[in-house]
Amino acid sequence: MTRRQAILFTATAAATATTTYAQQQQPYTLPKLPYAYDALEPLIDAKTMEIHHSKHHQAYVDNLNKATEGKSRPPLDQLLKQPNLPAAIRNNGGGHANHSLFWEILGKPGTQPSGALKSAIGDLAEFEAKLKTAGLGVFGSGWVWVVTDGKSKLAIETSPNQDSPWMAGKTPLFGIDVWEHAYYLKYQNRRADYLTAVMKALNWDAIGKRYKDLA
Ligand code: MN
């Protein structure tokens, strides 16, 4: 560990004084998928979901645990808000946080935004079109995000690699993975078709609950 990193982690430990020492040392774990691997068929195929969750996400968790071995392990949002993160933590911590949220906000095709979230989104078709355009505009691997300002305003943003909105001081309401590993088995190079499908697989009830909790 460099001196700079040592200072960073000491500062984190102080900032999370309400967390016990034992809790801080707990390894990060792969969250259980809240539905079956085939639950999003035919929009997202079971094989893609299985590999994405049990291999890709698991690898981010394992590598994040290696990168934080013997150091404090604060909640992911706190971890990712720290400045000058070492690459292994930035990439794998981002990967763990981004996918953990992704699984949560999928899984209920046919739902629609309601209540305060519906008002914030406005015209859903228009909103989805903007989200799709932003997702298509990500060059290479990355994410398209809907972020909140901690009040009620929403914005669509993108990030490269596994960068998280937390790293830029933003709060992610939900995000869509546009890495090829999220769609290549079924959609190959057709990211537009994947984006259309994955937006139909959103769980707007879960997103609405999160919106309410974040407000
Ligand atoms: Mn992914």
Residues whose N, C-alpha, C, O or C-beta is under 5 A from the ligand:
A	BS01	MN	D177 W179 A182
